[in-house]
Amino acid sequence: MKKNTYFCDIDGTIFKYRNFEKIKTTKPEVIESTAKNLQKWFEDGHHIVLTTARPHEYRHHTLMELFENKINHHQLIMGIERGPRYLINDMDPNKDGERAIGINLHRDKGFE
């Protein structure tokens, strides 16, 4: 069975939202339902890509926060824009079902 790729934002999705100015001076608060889902997907062998609008100069700090809070992932993409994010993918003509799926979570709520 082919594995999935999950793209997941960090602030407001994995950690409760903090303004960039507060990221280095406050501890992150983990949103447990998101962390739990990410961990299960990671353990099941799926590919986890974390995304964030945090500037590139926060990379080391961000990686330390993820490590300290046991947020496993395969890739980290930083510096993306804060506007809407679009996932564009092809459809396999020989298989049913969508190959690009979007999940919107309410900020700081995780998987309610």
Backbone torsions as a table, in degrees:
resi	resn	phi	psi	omega
1	MET	NA	134.0	177.8
2	LYS	-71.0	146.7	179.3
3	LYS	-89.9	158.5	178.6
4	ASN	-92.6	161.6	169.1
5	THR	-115.3	127.1	178.3
6	TYR	-110.9	123.5	173.1
7	PHE	-100.2	125.7	-176.7
8	CYS	-135.8	128.8	174.6
9	ASP	-69.8	158.6	-177.7
10	ILE	-95.9	-62.9	-171.6
11	ASP	-78.9	122.8	-177.3
12	GLY	90.4	-6.9	-177.7
13	THR	-122.5	-49.6	175.6
14	ILE	-98.0	-45.9	175.5
15	PHE	-111.6	145.0	174.2
16	LYS	-57.2	144.2	-172.5
17	TYR	-62.0	134.9	172.3
18	ARG	-135.0	142.0	173.9
19	ASN	-63.6	150.5	-179.5
20	PHE	-53.1	-37.5	-177.8
21	GLU	-62.4	-23.3	-176.5
22	LYS	-100.1	-8.0	-173.3
23	ILE	-60.1	-42.3	-176.6
24	LYS	-82.9	-11.1	-176.8
25	THR	-111.5	-3.8	178.8
26	THR	-129.4	152.3	177.7
27	LYS	-81.9	143.1	178.2
28	PRO	-72.8	147.0	174.4
29	GLU	-107.6	114.6	-175.8
30	VAL	-71.5	136.9	172.0
31	ILE	-90.6	103.3	-168.2
32	GLU	-58.5	-40.4	-176.7
33	SER	-65.3	-36.6	177.4
34	THR	-70.3	-45.9	179.8
35	ALA	-58.9	-40.5	-179.4
36	LYS	-64.8	-44.6	177.9
37	ASN	-63.6	-44.9	179.3
38	LEU	-60.6	-42.1	180.0
39	GLN	-63.4	-41.9	178.9
40	LYS	-63.7	-46.4	179.8
41	TRP	-61.5	-41.9	179.0
42	PHE	-61.8	-47.6	-179.8
43	GLU	-64.3	-30.7	178.3
44	ASP	-78.6	-0.3	175.5
45	GLY	90.8	9.3	177.9
46	HIS	-76.9	160.5	-177.9
47	HIS	-93.6	125.2	-177.2
48	ILE	-109.7	119.8	177.0
49	VAL	-115.8	117.7	177.4
50	LEU	-94.2	139.5	-179.6
51	THR	-125.0	152.4	178.2
52	THR	-160.7	150.6	173.3
53	ALA	-85.0	-2.8	177.8
54	ARG	-54.7	140.4	178.9
55	PRO	-64.7	156.4	-178.1
56	HIS	-58.4	-30.1	-179.1
57	GLU	-68.5	-9.5	175.5
58	TYR	-93.2	5.9	-173.6
59	ARG	-57.0	-53.5	-178.2
60	HIS	-59.6	-46.3	179.5
61	HIS	-60.3	-43.3	179.9
62	THR	-63.4	-45.9	178.7
63	LEU	-61.0	-38.5	178.0
64	MET	-65.8	-42.4	177.1
65	GLU	-60.7	-43.7	179.8
66	LEU	-64.4	-44.6	179.1
67	PHE	-62.1	-49.7	-177.9
68	GLU	-61.6	-27.4	-178.7
69	ASN	-103.5	12.4	174.7
70	LYS	56.3	42.8	176.2
71	ILE	-95.5	97.4	-179.5
72	ASN	-76.1	142.9	179.2
73	HIS	-160.2	168.9	179.0
74	HIS	-105.4	-34.0	-177.7
75	GLN	-141.4	153.0	175.6
76	LEU	-130.7	121.4	177.7
77	ILE	-111.6	120.4	-176.0
78	MET	-113.7	162.5	173.7
79	GLY	77.3	19.8	177.9
80	ILE	-78.0	161.3	-178.0
81	GLU	-71.1	160.0	-177.9
82	ARG	-86.7	-7.9	179.8
83	GLY	-72.8	-175.2	179.3
84	PRO	-57.1	147.7	178.6
85	ARG	-111.4	135.6	-178.1
86	TYR	-118.0	134.6	174.3
87	LEU	-107.8	121.6	-177.4
88	ILE	-118.3	126.5	-177.1
89	ASN	-146.4	158.6	177.9
90	ASP	-84.6	160.1	176.5
91	MET	-105.0	134.4	177.0
92	ASP	-77.7	118.5	-176.9
93	PRO	-66.7	-14.2	-178.8
94	ASN	-99.8	4.5	-178.4
95	LYS	-133.5	144.9	175.9
96	ASP	-80.2	156.9	172.4
97	GLY	99.2	157.2	179.3
98	GLU	-79.2	150.6	179.1
99	ARG	-113.8	-1.1	174.3
100	ALA	-131.2	116.5	-174.8
101	ILE	-127.0	134.1	177.3
102	GLY	-110.0	137.0	176.0
103	ILE	-124.2	119.7	177.9
104	ASN	-104.8	124.9	177.6
105	LEU	-108.9	146.1	173.9
106	HIS	-68.5	137.6	-177.1
107	ARG	-52.4	132.0	176.0
108	ASP	69.2	6.0	-176.9
109	LYS	-102.1	-23.8	-178.2
110	GLY	66.2	-152.2	179.2
111	PHE	-86.5	96.8	-177.4
112	GLU	-75.0	NA	NA
